[in-house]
């Protein structure tokens, strides 16, 4: 199966988290937000479902919680469709 950014999934699609595109040599807002997602339980193997998409935000379901993520951050989250 191929790996793709979370932003390419459609409403209702489910996927397995593969990796977060964190770059250890860069200290910016995107990396900080990705680290925060790791702290919230975003890790390889977790299942996510796309609930809603918008121009700037994607609403996902993970761990029976709903979380809104900016498209800029979601583009750095790689998944495998299931």
N, C-alpha and C positions, 0 to 999 in steps of 0.2 A: 504494500500500500504506500501511496505517496504522502508526503508531508506538505501541508499548505497552511497559509496564515488563517487565523480565525475569521478574518474579515471576508473570506471567500465562501463561507458557509451561508446557507439560506435559512430562513425561519423554519423551525421544526427539525432541522438537521442536528444529529448528535455526533460527537467526536471524542476521541481520546486525546488528552493533552500529551504532547510529545516533548516540547521544550519551550522555555522562554528565551527570547533573543537578548539576553543580558550580555553586555560587553564590559568586562572588568576594567578596562582602561579608560572608560568614559564615565564622567560624573555629571549626569544631566537629569532633568525631570523625568524623562522616559525610564531611565534605569532605576531611579528611585521608586517610581510607581510599579515597575516590574518586581523589584525586591519586596515591596509591600504586598503584592499579590502572592509571592512565595510565602510570606508570613501568614497569609490568609488561607493557605492550603493548596494553592495552585502548584501542582507537581506532576511529573510524568505519570501517566496511567489513570489520572482522574478523568471522569466523564463530564462533558459539558453539553448543553443543549442551547441552541440559539432561540430566544423567545421573541426578540424584536430587534429590528435594525432601523437606524436613522442615518441622517447625513453625517452626524458627528459622534454618535453613541451607539453601542451594541449592548443589548440586555441579554445576559446569559443566565442559565441555571447551573449551579455547581453545589454539591453538598446540600441539596434541598434549600438553597438560598438563591436569591436573585441579585445579580450584581451588574451594574452599568459600568461599561468600560469604554473609554474613548476609542475611536477608530485608529488613532495614531498608536495607542498602546496595543490594541487588539491585533494590529498588523505585525507586531513583534512576538505574538503568541502562536506557536506552530502546533498543529493538530493532525490527527489521522482520522478520516471519516470512518464511522462504523455502520 
